[in-house]
Amino acid sequence: MIMDTQTITVDAQQLQTDFDELASRAETAFNEVQTTAYLAQRLDELGVAYQKFAHMTGLVATLNPGHRFVMGMRADIDALKQVYQGRPQVLHSCGHNAHMAIVLAVAAYFKTHEAELPGTLKLIFQPAEETVTGAEKVIQSGLVPPLDVLYGLHVCPQSELALGQAEALLPDIATRTYWVTITGRTAHAGRPWLGANVIDAFSTLNERFKQLKLATTTPYSITTTMFQAGESSNIVPDRGTFAVDLRARTNESMDQLQDQAFTAMRAVAVDGIDIQVDENDLSPAAIPSKPAVAAMSQAVTTVLGTAGLVAPVPTQGGDDFHFYAYDGLAKESTMLGLGCDLTPGLHVPGMTFDHQALVTGAQIMIEAIKLSGKMPG
């Protein structure tokens, strides 16, 4: 079945085939071996050049090479390990197979319509979005040059966008998780004054976290989500671990929240208590780009009509896509939020959506690329 909007024709049957084939190969972060092999096979069939990353899964394809103006489009390729229908499985319950299928359709279109490209196009098939570590690994790889503009996309739940609707900016928040170790001094439970109890220290710190305040009207939160200490009921524990989740609407608010969290930890690290941050994961907030959002807005209205363009819907989600702008690799960037009647929600095993959105999603992304040459320099 071939569908057409304006002058953009995409193969709906191939989109569905790619979606299904990628669903059957779902793999977790940095384990996307069969996924990468399928993407390479499809690009070989299309005659599109690509390079695989040297020390990880994923690849970067190139169309119309050699131009000073360089555009990018990113698809995340990892899936989630979940229990579904009574057994552990790896599932694309975040819709990444839809994103990959759409970007493959973009590759197919521009392979036969290269004259419509206003510059070089890099298609980034990025591993490990779910662990918010893949984007930075791609940046560090050196396979992606500085980009004048970068586009991404994400299918959205029905509670945010319906089929036939899309937003030109997915307003992801900044998220950060810290994994922390508290060490103290052990003692007999009958002589607690001889020890430094990590449970007491954690309780004090958790209360301090709850009292943190930022001078902003935008939403933010700091929440402890894990805590483990002690193995015996009659011993004061000298070691504990916890995780704390930070969320903020802007990167500036995240910086302030992080500063206050570290101040709270330093205040508790007294009287025999030491606090050590072991690991942290950051996913930056969206960095709005007027030129990229304008191009994506026009692309949405071209494909879905003016009624299809919806103002950005606030979300508590995050995505490591925003690292490309945060780290300075992409001069301009935005993510398309694609309505597709997705229920019951993202990350829910068995989630479904209307696959008509695969076609319109591909058409919007193609149109955005075509319009990129008209962005102000």
ZALUM-853611 format. One line per 10 residues: number of its first residue (from 1); their letters; for each residue x, y, z of N, C-alpha, C. Coordinates in steps of 0.001 Angstrom, whole numbers. Example, Ala and Ser with C-alpha at 12.3 -4.5 7.8 and 13.67 -1.06 7.14 Angstrom:
1> as> 13190:-5690:7800:12300:-4500:7800:13200:-3300:7800 | 12850:-2250:7080:13670:-1060:7140:12900:30:7870
END
This chain:
1> mimdtqtitv> 852:-1204:0:0:0:0:879:1242:0 | 655:2145:-911:1387:3404:-986:435:4538:-628 | 864:5412:301:53:6559:679:797:7823:304 | 40:8883:32:661:10117:-440:72:11320:283 | 930:12196:778:522:13487:1314:1360:14551:624 | 679:15523:-14:1375:16515:-827:2254:15770:-1836 | 3544:16017:-1840:4443:15329:-2771:5253:14239:-2070 | 4942:13951:-814:5717:12980:-40:5026:11627:-76 | 5662:10681:-733:5116:9330:-835:5999:8372:-56 | 5384:7620:846:6121:6613:1604:5394:5283:1492
11> daqqlqtdfd> 6132:4219:1698:5619:2864:1547:5098:2380:2899 | 3779:2408:3084:3183:2028:4361:3417:557:4685 | 3403:-288:3661:3623:-1716:3896:5043:-1969:4406 | 6023:-1287:3823:7402:-1460:4284:7578:-902:5691 | 6915:202:5985:6941:745:7341:6452:-291:8349 | 5339:-946:8024:4789:-1964:8921:5729:-3156:9048 | 6323:-3561:7932:7273:-4681:7964:8465:-4351:8850 | 9028:-3167:8678:10165:-2768:9504:9768:-2712:10979 | 8605:-2169:11261:8113:-2096:12640:8039:-3488:13258 | 7435:-4430:12525:7271:-5796:13040:8611:-6511:13193
21> elasraetaf> 9475:-6378:12199:10776:-7048:12257:11608:-6516:13426 | 11565:-5225:13648:12323:-4644:14755:11717:-5017:16102 | 10394:-5164:16156:9752:-5630:17392:10219:-7031:17754 | 10387:-7874:16748:10805:-9264:16989:12265:-9367:17411 | 13020:-8291:17250:14445:-8284:17606:14731:-7396:18817 | 13726:-7044:19580:13899:-6094:20680:15025:-6511:21624 | 15919:-5561:21911:17095:-5831:22743:17356:-4651:23674 | 17940:-4938:24824:18193:-3901:25820:19409:-3047:25447 | 19620:-1996:26236:20663:-998:25973:22039:-1617:25787 | 22686:-1231:24706:24026:-1681:24308:24090:-3166:23961
31> nevqttayla> 22933:-3816:23889:22862:-5215:23445:22107:-5340:22126 | 21921:-4240:21412:21068:-4210:20220:21807:-4751:18991 | 22304:-5972:19100:23127:-6569:18043:22279:-6933:16831 | 21199:-7681:17056:20337:-8076:15943:19595:-6868:15366 | 19261:-5929:16225:18625:-4688:15762:19548:-3942:14803 | 20804:-3785:15200:21779:-3101:14344:21975:-3849:13037 | 22008:-5183:13113:22177:-5989:11897:21006:-5778:10942 | 19784:-5706:11482:18621:-5480:10619:18669:-4087:9992 | 19021:-3087:10771:19132:-1728:10228:20165:-1677:9107 | 21301:-2342:9316:22344:-2379:8282:21844:-3088:7028
41> qrldelgvay> 21111:-4182:7222:20551:-4917:6077:19616:-4031:5261 | 18742:-3298:5951:17789:-2441:5248:18506:-1294:4524 | 19509:-723:5155:20256:353:4498:21030:-172:3299 | 21557:-1394:3410:22213:-2024:2255:21223:-2192:1106 | 20011:-2634:1422:18987:-2813:390:18644:-1488:-289 | 18670:-423:496:18351:903:-41:19533:1547:-758 | 20723:1005:-547:21919:1608:-1128:22378:2849:-399 | 22102:2911:905:22487:4059:1726:23749:3708:2511 | 24761:4556:2411:26029:4318:3104:25866:4535:4605 | 26623:3772:5388:26553:3910:6843:27862:3453:7467
51> qkfahmtglv> 28055:3840:8713:29174:3377:9525:28635:2874:10854 | 29088:1699:11266:28744:1196:12591:29697:1804:13617 | 29221:1962:14834:30093:2424:15907:31108:1334:16222 | 32318:1745:16540:33419:789:16694:33268:-91:17924 | 32797:459:19022:32809:-290:20278:31429:-389:20920 | 30392:-232:20128:29039:-377:20659:28080:-614:19504 | 26854:-899:19842:25815:-1120:18851:25370:208:18247 | 24552:111:17175:24079:1310:16505:24939:1694:15320 | 24464:2666:14554:25187:3100:13359:24724:4488:12940 | 25479:5077:12016:25151:6390:11452:25144:6270:9936
61> atlnpghrfv> 24026:6608:9306:23908:6581:7847:24067:7994:7292 | 24528:8078:6045:24782:9382:5414:24140:9436:4042 | 23418:10507:3788:22834:10790:2482:23334:12146:1994 | 23612:12238:688:24030:13493:66:25268:14078:755 | 26351:13321:825:27531:13765:1571:28247:14938:908 | 29096:15596:1695:29999:16598:1146:29532:18031:1206 | 28407:18306:1872:27879:19670:1930:28227:20340:3260 | 28335:21659:3231:28653:22398:4459:27479:22382:5428 | 26257:22422:4892:25062:22400:5738:24747:20942:6070 | 24785:20606:7358:24620:19210:7776:23431:19099:8728
71> mgmradidal> 22503:18227:8362:21315:17965:9168:21430:16584:9797 | 20689:16367:10856:20683:15065:11501:19278:14647:11885 | 19087:13337:11991:17841:12785:12501:18200:11580:13355 | 17635:11507:14535:18002:10457:15476:16827:9546:15789 | 17104:8242:15799:16152:7240:16274:16823:6440:17379 | 16131:6240:18495:16651:5390:19561:16312:3939:19238 | 17186:3000:19625:17037:1630:19122:16891:578:20216 | 16950:958:21495:16903:-50:22559:15482:-288:23047 | 15313:-1396:23762:14017:-1794:24293:14146:-2060:25791 | 13045:-2495:26408:12975:-2652:27858:12752:-4108:28253
81> kqvyqgrpqv> 13435:-4543:29298:13219:-5878:29848:12069:-5806:30839 | 11002:-6571:30566:9793:-6499:31378:9146:-7880:31481 | 8255:-8037:32450:7456:-9253:32551:6128:-8987:31856 | 5801:-9834:30894:4560:-9695:30135:3984:-11077:29897 | 2697:-11195:30164:1998:-12475:30016:2703:-13581:30800 | 3186:-13203:31986:3730:-14174:32918:5170:-14580:32714 | 5868:-13958:31751:7267:-14346:31549:8119:-13124:31201 | 9412:-13171:31574:10315:-12061:31247:10509:-11950:29733 | 10412:-10735:29228:10601:-10488:27802:11327:-9152:27617 | 11829:-8937:26413:12356:-7623:26038:11384:-7040:25022
91> lhscghnahm> 10854:-5870:25333:9743:-5309:24566:10014:-3859:24165 | 9494:-3494:22994:9553:-2093:22558:8320:-1349:23077 | 8152:-1345:24401:6986:-696:24990:7132:821:25065 | 8276:1334:24619:8445:2788:24500:8369:3235:23041 | 8105:2296:22142:7873:2659:20746:9102:2915:19914 | 10265:2464:20373:11483:2761:19614:11512:2070:18255 | 10830:934:18132:10764:307:16801:9976:1176:15831 | 9001:1925:16338:8284:2882:15478:9221:3993:15019 | 10033:4488:15933:10974:5558:15580:11957:5083:14514 | 12481:3858:14693:13431:3316:13710:12772:3118:12352
101> aivlavaayf> 11555:2575:12345:10855:2346:11080:10633:3662:10339 | 10275:4704:11079:10042:6015:10469:11332:6577:9879 | 12441:6468:10598:13704:7012:10084:14209:6187:8900 | 13943:4887:8893:14256:4088:7698:13440:4574:6500 | 12178:4951:6735:11352:5488:5649:11909:6817:5144 | 12456:7619:6049:13113:8867:5647:14315:8560:4755 | 15092:7549:5137:16246:7145:4322:15809:6704:2936 | 14745:5899:2882:14250:5403:1594:13785:6552:706 | 13083:7526:1301:12574:8647:511:13716:9467:-79 | 14659:9851:754:15714:10745:267:16753:10027:-586
111> ktheaelpgt> 16796:8706:-528:17674:7988:-1449:17200:8166:-2883 | 15888:8270:-3066:15331:8448:-4414:14932:9901:-4699 | 15080:10778:-3706:14760:12204:-3890:15901:13055:-3328 | 17128:12674:-3643:18288:13343:-3054:18348:14820:-3415 | 17811:15186:-4564:17830:16589:-4995:17013:17481:-4057 | 16118:16878:-3269:15298:17654:-2341:16010:17926:-1018 | 17163:17328:-823:17922:17559:406:18662:18894:325 | 18496:19767:1311:19212:21049:1293:20652:20949:1792 | 21112:19752:2075:22480:19552:2546:22714:18079:2817 | 23739:17783:3568:24040:16410:3971:23111:16002:5106
121> lklifqpaee> 22641:14756:5066:21752:14241:6105:22409:13062:6806 | 22539:13157:8119:23047:12082:8958:21874:11456:9721 | 21720:10148:9584:20681:9415:10299:21350:8628:11419 | 21040:8992:12650:21709:8422:13821:20798:7376:14451 | 21206:6124:14400:20486:5044:15067:21232:4776:16376 | 20715:5367:17439:21433:5477:18713:21034:4397:19713 | 22013:3720:20302:21702:2752:21352:21417:3435:22690 | 20841:2657:23606:20844:2985:25043:20212:4317:25416 | 19048:4622:24849:18333:5812:25322:17733:5558:26694 | 17245:4347:26919:16553:4056:28176:17470:4203:29386
131> tvtgaekviq> 18753:4033:29205:19704:4220:30304:20341:5605:30268 | 19838:6475:29415:20298:7857:29204:21819:7953:29093 | 22419:6941:28468:23873:6926:28294:24285:6861:26827 | 23348:6549:25932:23700:6345:24531:24092:7603:23792 | 23370:8696:24013:23642:9924:23255:25063:10420:23490 | 25488:10438:24740:26849:10913:25016:27898:9991:24404 | 27621:8686:24368:28553:7752:23723:28639:8037:22222 | 27507:8358:21606:27507:8719:20186:28333:9980:19966 | 28125:10980:20796:28871:12237:20677:30367:11980:20805 | 30738:11159:21779:32151:10857:22025:32777:10019:20912
141> sglvppldvl> 31948:9300:20153:32473:8416:19108:33145:9175:17972 | 32722:10408:17728:33271:11194:16635:32678:10888:15273 | 31714:9958:15206:31110:9616:13909:30107:10657:13436 | 29618:11470:14356:28635:12493:13984:29319:13856:14011 | 29356:14572:12887:29986:15895:12845:29075:16931:13492 | 29556:18151:13700:28670:19221:14158:27472:19363:13217 | 26299:19500:13807:25055:19523:13038:24431:20912:13081 | 24002:21385:11920:23276:22653:11882:21887:22506:12480 | 21294:21340:12310:19985:21071:12902:19843:19569:13101 | 19180:19197:14186:18934:17787:14502:17478:17618:14887
151> yglhvcpqse> 16853:16573:14336:15469:16255:14666:15382:14872:15306 | 14469:14747:16238:14116:13459:16808:12605:13354:16857 | 12114:12217:17311:10673:12059:17449:10366:11058:18530 | 9137:11129:19045:8673:10135:20005:7162:10000:19885 | 6697:8755:19858:5261:8519:19933:4783:8939:21319 | 3569:9489:21390:3053:10033:22646:1774:9324:23062 | 1531:9210:24361:309:8553:24828:-941:9340:24453 | -2050:8629:24352:-3320:9249:23973:-3733:10333:24962 | -3316:10206:26215:-3643:11216:27220:-3016:12568:26902 | -1986:12572:26035:-1324:13819:25649:-1683:14250:24231
161> lalgqaeall> -1673:13297:23289:-1942:13611:21886:-2737:12484:21248 | -3721:12853:20450:-4531:11870:19731:-3966:11653:18332 | -4432:10603:17673:-4075:10383:16273:-4479:11606:15452 | -3593:12051:14569:-3865:13240:13772:-3390:14517:14424 | -2755:14396:15592:-2174:15548:16267:-668:15344:16429 | 46:16446:16524:1484:16386:16786:1922:17709:17393 | 3013:17663:18153:3613:18874:18710:5016:19016:18140 | 5396:20244:17840:6690:20502:17194:7837:20568:18183 | 7526:20533:19456:8528:20518:20520:8033:19588:21608 | 8796:18553:21912:8477:17661:23025:9195:18224:24252
171> pdiatrtywv> 8451:18848:25178:9096:19608:26258:9563:18720:27413 | 10519:17842:27121:11038:16953:28154:11688:17748:29278 | 11587:17214:30483:12224:17839:31636:13644:17304:31808 | 14407:17961:32660:15725:17449:33045:15540:16425:34156 | 16220:15307:34041:16177:14290:35088:17604:13925:35489 | 17767:13628:36765:19084:13197:37241:18881:12205:38378 | 19634:11124:38355:19589:10130:39424:20981:9981:40015 | 21044:10047:41335:22298:9798:42047:22190:8498:42832 | 23243:7667:42731:23381:6479:43577:24452:6803:44607 | 24091:6685:45880:24916:7230:46956:25182:6168:48024
181> titgrtahag> 26390:6184:48580:26756:5312:49696:26991:6158:50944 | 26371:5742:52056:26605:6362:53359:27405:5377:54207 | 28492:5819:54787:29244:4977:55716:29278:5643:57084 | 29231:4801:58115:29254:5296:59484:30160:4442:60345 | 29688:4103:61552:30487:3292:62472:29559:2298:63158 | 29910:1020:63068:29049:-12:63616:29159:-69:65140 | 28114:-600:65772:28085:-762:67226:26977:-1752:67577 | 26995:-2212:68808:25915:-3066:69307:24655:-2216:69434 | 23514:-2797:69097:22261:-2047:69170:21946:-1596:70585 | 22505:-2298:71583:22307:-1888:72968:23193:-733:73389
191> rpwlganvid> 24186:-380:72556:25082:745:72834:25188:1643:71587 | 24061:2161:71126:24060:2907:69857:24931:4159:69887 | 25174:4714:71094:25991:5925:71191:27454:5705:70811 | 27841:4426:70735:29207:4113:70323:29363:4076:68800 | 28260:4084:68100:28306:3991:66643:27877:5270:65961 | 27881:5223:64643:27337:6298:63798:26368:5621:62836 | 25085:5737:63126:24043:4952:62459:23686:5558:61099 | 23924:4795:60041:23641:5323:58699:22142:5479:58457 | 21312:4728:59180:19859:4883:59020:19421:6244:59554 | 19957:6630:60714:19652:7962:61246:20108:9053:60277
201> afstlnerfk> 21310:8872:59724:21838:9872:58785:20953:9975:57546 | 20539:8821:57021:19682:8842:55840:18341:9498:56152 | 17762:9187:57315:16469:9768:57685:16555:11288:57753 | 17641:11789:58342:17845:13240:58410:17985:13836:57014 | 18776:13167:56183:18999:13664:54826:17709:13649:54020 | 16928:12596:54154:15671:12498:53406:14730:13639:53778 | 14682:14003:55053:13851:15126:55474:14372:16439:54899 | 15686:16580:54828:16261:17790:54216:15896:17877:52733 | 15943:16739:52034:15549:16724:50622:14115:17232:50456 | 13224:16798:51338:11811:17181:51234:11604:18678:51435
211> qlklatttpy> 12532:19322:52123:12389:20742:52444:13061:21669:51432 | 13711:21116:50410:14400:21959:49432:13401:22816:48657 | 13751:24068:48451:12883:25011:47746:13689:25768:46694 | 13113:25895:45495:13710:26694:44432:12848:27922:44175 | 13489:29009:43787:12774:30242:43454:12308:30171:42003 | 11328:29324:41752:10792:29158:40395:9331:28758:40479 | 8582:29100:39446:7175:28691:39381:6998:27405:38578 | 8090:26908:37988:8001:25685:37189:8160:24461:38092 | 7560:23329:37713:7603:22141:38567:9013:21575:38722 | 9267:21013:39894:10512:20292:40158:10245:19313:41296
221> sitttmfqag> 11120:18336:41443:10960:17376:42535:12294:16739:42860 | 12439:16290:44109:13580:15484:44539:13023:14376:45423 | 13253:13134:45027:12603:11995:45664:13591:10861:45868 | 13723:10390:47102:14523:9191:47321:13688:7984:46912 | 14286:7115:46120:13534:6003:45527:14037:4631:45958 | 15222:4570:46577:15777:3302:47048:16580:3565:48315 | 16527:2596:49259:17399:2650:50432:17620:1242:50950 | 18870:947:51277:19213:-369:51808:20302:-211:52861 | 20081:-788:54057:21102:-753:55111:20811:-1858:56120 | 21871:-2410:56683:21733:-3362:57775:21376:-4767:57348
231> essnivpdrg> 21935:-5736:58104:21641:-7146:57851:21303:-7894:59131 | 21364:-7201:60252:21079:-7830:61539:20254:-6882:62390 | 19314:-7441:63163:18409:-6604:63948:19046:-6057:65218 | 20243:-6534:65588:20852:-6057:66831:22207:-5387:66619 | 22445:-4913:65405:23699:-4230:65087:23390:-2890:64423 | 24038:-1835:64902:23939:-526:64241:24687:-611:62909 | 23997:-391:61790:24663:-553:60486:25655:570:60207 | 26772:184:59581:27796:1179:59243:27863:1467:57750 | 26934:905:56989:26934:1157:55548:25504:1100:55020 | 25173:2043:54161:23872:2049:53507:23990:2643:52117
241> tfavdlrart> 23062:2318:51270:23035:2881:49921:21637:3409:49629 | 21580:4459:48830:20276:4968:48417:20383:5594:47037 | 19234:5765:46404:19134:6470:45126:18182:7638:45302 | 18499:8745:44657:17641:9922:44716:17404:10427:43302 | 16155:10708:42998:15705:11131:41667:15406:12625:41700 | 16066:13385:40808:15848:14829:40694:15191:15120:39350 | 14182:15987:39353:13498:16377:38118:13217:17875:38143 | 13422:18524:36990:13180:19963:36893:12802:20312:35459 | 12004:21366:35318:11505:21754:33998:12610:22322:33113 | 13611:22962:33716:14692:23570:32931:16047:23074:33433
251> nesmdqlqdq> 17053:23199:32585:18404:22817:32987:18939:23740:34078 | 18540:25004:34062:18972:25940:35095:18402:25539:36459 | 17131:25146:36484:16535:24690:37741:17186:23403:38223 | 17545:22525:37289:18237:21297:37678:19574:21614:38338 | 20318:22574:37794:21594:22961:38398:21389:23450:39835 | 20347:24254:40048:20066:24770:41387:19645:23646:42333 | 18819:22730:41836:18357:21614:42659:19527:20718:43048 | 20417:20487:42099:21599:19673:42367:22486:20336:43423 | 22688:21644:43322:23511:22359:44302:22922:22220:45709 | 21601:22356:45818:20966:22241:47128:21046:20816:47665
261> aftamravav> 20938:19825:46777:21040:18429:47212:22429:18140:47778 | 23468:18661:47123:24830:18444:47610:25079:19199:48915 | 24484:20377:49053:24593:21110:50317:23974:20307:51454 | 22824:19694:51199:22162:18869:52209:23017:17663:52583 | 23640:17028:51589:24476:15862:51878:25705:16247:52689 | 26309:17387:52360:27478:17832:53126:27105:18131:54579 | 25904:18666:54793:25473:19016:56147:25279:17782:57021 | 24922:16676:56421:24673:15439:57170:25958:14638:57374 | 26966:14899:56570:28226:14142:56638:29097:14659:57781 | 28642:14431:59026:29362:14849:60234:29270:13740:61277
271> dgidiqvden> 30053:13869:62343:29987:12946:63482:30135:11489:63065 | 31151:11222:62251:31436:9850:61856:30707:9365:60629 | 29905:10214:60006:29158:9846:58793:29872:10401:57565 | 30035:9564:56564:30603:9987:55282:29604:9655:54182 | 29462:10559:53226:28525:10360:52113:29291:10473:50809 | 29179:9442:49985:29923:9374:48724:28960:9115:47572 | 28958:10006:46566:28161:9783:45357:28925:8821:44456 | 28321:7667:44179:28983:6629:43390:28768:6812:41894 | 27537:7079:41505:27188:7205:40090:26118:8264:39937 | 26003:8799:38715:24865:9664:38426:24541:9604:36947
281> dlspaaipsk> 23269:9696:36645:22787:9740:35264:22037:11046:35059 | 22372:11773:34014:21695:13026:33675:21017:12900:32328 | 19801:13411:32247:19129:13604:30970:18690:15065:30927 | 19298:15901:30071:18983:17326:30085:17550:17604:29640 | 17059:18751:30046:15759:19211:29563:15872:19655:28108 | 14727:19693:27446:14686:20212:26077:15208:21646:26054 | 15990:21946:25020:16514:23298:24829:15807:23875:23601 | 14738:24658:23803:13932:25113:22668:14747:25876:21629 | 14559:25505:20373:15240:26146:19248:14175:26718:18324 | 14096:28034:18236:13050:28656:17420:13105:28226:15955
291> pavaamsqav> 14290:28208:15310:14311:27800:13897:13868:26356:13684 | 14337:25440:14537:13966:24031:14373:12490:23814:14668 | 11985:24458:15714:10565:24326:16053:9696:24916:14945 | 10130:26025:14350:9374:26633:13251:9303:25693:12053 | 10427:25068:11708:10435:24120:10584:9543:22926:10877 | 9631:22398:12106:8805:21245:12460:7328:21627:12503 | 7019:22816:12987:5621:23277:13017:5041:23335:11611 | 5809:23897:10676:5341:23976:9293:5187:22584:8696 | 6100:21676:9047:6005:20304:8544:4738:19627:9048 | 4418:19834:10314:3205:19237:10887:1965:19769:10187
301> ttvlgtaglv> 1887:21083:9989:698:21651:9354:593:21239:7891 | 1716:21041:7228:1691:20566:5840:1070:19178:5755 | 1409:18322:6701:946:16929:6653:-409:16748:7335 | -615:17380:8497:-1823:17140:9294:-2822:18287:9246 | -2451:19411:8615:-3323:20572:8621:-3108:21405:9870 | -3642:22612:9860:-3427:23515:10997:-4024:22965:12283 | -5119:22213:12181:-5743:21648:13379:-4889:20555:14004 | -3973:20011:13228:-3139:18926:13744:-1984:19391:14600 | -1612:20676:14497:-496:21198:15282:-1001:21618:16657 | -469:20983:17691:-900:21217:19068:235:21883:19837
311> apvptqggdd> -114:22802:20722:902:23426:21577:1573:22354:22432 | 2858:22524:22751:3565:21519:23544:2833:21161:24833 | 2687:19870:25060:1973:19357:26229:2990:19053:27327 | 2842:19643:28517:3802:19371:29595:3920:17875:29881 | 5137:17415:30081:5388:16006:30351:6434:15888:31442 | 6384:14812:32195:7395:14545:33218:8456:13584:32704 | 8442:13313:31408:9415:12403:30823:10710:13099:30463 | 11742:12292:30258:13034:12793:29823:13558:11966:28670 | 14554:12476:27971:15129:11772:26822:16546:12277:26606 | 17480:11344:26391:18872:11787:26220:19131:12410:24852
321> fhfyaydgla> 18111:12496:24000:18215:13246:22743:18758:14652:22990 | 18358:15247:24093:18688:16648:24344:20166:16857:24665 | 20922:15770:24864:22369:15901:25039:23041:16498:23799 | 22495:16216:22616:23143:16695:21389:23199:18222:21358 | 22152:18880:21849:22172:20342:21964:22898:20784:23226 | 22680:20081:24316:23289:20420:25612:24809:20403:25526 | 25356:19416:24805:26808:19301:24641:27343:20099:23456 | 26453:20757:22701:26887:21656:21639:27109:21024:20278 | 26772:19731:20112:26961:19105:18802:25919:19599:17802 | 24698:19833:18263:23621:20314:17393:23352:21789:17674
331> kestmlglgc> 23477:22614:16640:23231:24049:16786:21761:24315:17068 | 20886:23660:16322:19440:23774:16510:18879:22359:16616 | 17817:22188:17401:17237:20847:17514:15826:20918:18065 | 15055:19891:17753:13747:19710:18371:13297:18274:18158 | 12380:17837:19023:11770:16516:18904:10298:16668:18558 | 9854:15881:17597:8439:15799:17266:7738:14906:18280 | 6646:15393:18841:5758:14551:19637:4628:14094:18738 | 4527:12778:18506:3611:12233:17504:2402:11586:18157 | 1218:12133:17890:-17:11527:18367:-361:10285:17572 | -777:9238:18276:-1043:7967:17591:-2074:7121:18334
341> dltpglhvpg> -2852:7740:19238:-3838:7011:20057:-3184:5869:20829 | -2031:6143:21415:-1271:5123:22146:-1897:4882:23518 | -2218:3607:23793:-2786:3220:25079:-2159:1910:25554 | -2162:1575:26847:-2561:2478:27938:-1496:3500:28310 | -252:3285:27870:795:4255:28151:2158:3724:27776 | 3130:4618:27709:4509:4230:27419:5083:3406:28564 | 5963:2478:28223:6619:1572:29173:5641:564:29776 | 4451:468:29227:3479:-520:29688:3508:-1703:28730 | 3839:-2910:29203:3847:-4071:28304:2491:-4236:27624 | 2529:-4501:26333:1291:-4663:25585:686:-3373:25090
351> mtfdhqalvt> 1389:-2256:25235:853:-986:24726:652:-1081:23212 | -364:-395:22730:-672:-400:21300:-939:1028:20837 | -858:1215:19511:-1202:2513:18939:-1648:2304:17499 | -2227:3341:16914:-2709:3284:15536:-1529:3455:14583 | -1284:2435:13764:-98:2440:12910:-216:3367:11708 | -1368:4015:11527:-1438:5082:10521:-409:6173:10826 | -84:6313:12115:857:7354:12526:2269:7087:12021 | 2580:5842:11667:3894:5568:11084:4058:6337:9777 | 3007:6355:8979:3048:7050:7687:3131:8558:7889 | 2221:9107:8695:2229:10559:8881:3497:11017:9604
361> gaqimieaik> 3992:10183:10519:5244:10526:11193:6396:10624:10219 | 6489:9663:9305:7553:9694:8296:7406:10917:7397 | 6179:11224:6998:5954:12378:6127:6336:13688:6813 | 6011:13810:8107:6371:15022:8847:7886:15169:8935 | 8571:14077:9244:10030:14148:9390:10705:14473:8057 | 10194:13917:6974:10728:14229:5640:10518:15708:5322 | 9318:16197:5594:9013:17602:5314:9889:18537:6152 | 10142:18176:7399:10997:19007:8254:12405:19126:7678 | 12928:18019:7168:14258:18049:6551:14249:18957:5326 | 13231:18840:4493:13155:19663:3288:13098:21156:3633
371> lsgkmpg> 12440:21487:4744:12294:22883:5150:13533:23431:5851 | 14440:22558:6243:15593:22988:7041:16493:23965:6299 | 16532:23855:4984:17358:24765:4201:16876:26198:4238 | 15640:26422:4703:15085:27771:4776:15278:28409:6144 | 15899:27671:7071:16127:28229:8400:17151:29353:8327 | 17024:30377:9174:18028:31449:9182:19387:30905:9577 | 20451:31374:8940:21799:30886:9214:22372:31432:10501
END
